[in-house]
């Protein structure tokens, strides 16, 4: 389980990457879809990017790899289901 302290520690490790002026990718993992959002380059706000209908893990990863390269993403933020 990820605690608030652990999440804060992880974010502190990302702060040096902020100087690279590249976006983060948010991923909300659902049982049938992956919701993707892309931050602006200052990490101030994220906007919806794409919803991927999940198939096989190997195929989903290929799509995510393409998106990471295309948008020069420096980090991933995973949504935690409630």
N, C-alpha and C positions, 0 to 999 in steps of 0.2 A: 504494500500500500504506500502510495506517495503522500507524504505529509506536507503541510504548508511550509515547514522549514526546509524540507528537501527540494520542493519546487522553487523556493527562493534561492537556494544554493545553485540550482541548475540555471536559473535566470542570470545570476551573477556571472556564471561562466560564459554566457552568451553576450554580455555587455561589450567585451572587446570586439566582437564581430559586428556590432552596430556601426562602428566606424567604417566598415566596408560598404555601407550604403546599399545594401541588398536586402530583399524582403524575406519574411518568414512565411511558411505555409502552415495554415491551420487545417487539421484533419479531424472531422467528427466521424467516428467509426460507428456505423449502424450494422444491423444484421444483414441488410440487403443493399445498402449504399454506403459510399464514402462521400461525405460533404467536404468540399475543399474551399478554403478562403485564402486570399493572398493579402499580406499586409502591404502598406505603402512602404517606401524605402526608409522612412524615419521611424517605423514601427509604431505609429500613432493610431492607426485604424486598419482594420481588415475588411475587405469586401468579398462577397461571394464570387467564386471563380467557376466552379464546376461541380456537378454531382455525378459520381461514377457508380454505375450499377455493378455491384460486386459479382465476380465470376469465380475463377480460380485465383488463388493467391499469386501464383507466378505471373498471370496476366495483369492483375491489379498492380503489381510491383513495376512492371514494364511501363504502364501508363504513368505511374507516379514518378518514375525515373525521368521520363520525357518532360514532365511538367517541371521537375526540379531543375533540369538543365535549361529549359526554355526561359524560365523566369529567374535564373541564377539565385536560387533560394539558398540561404545560409543556415537555416534552422527550421525545425518542424515543431509545432505545438499541437499536441494531441488533446482532443476533447475527452473528458472523463464522463462516462454515462452516469446519470443520477440513479 
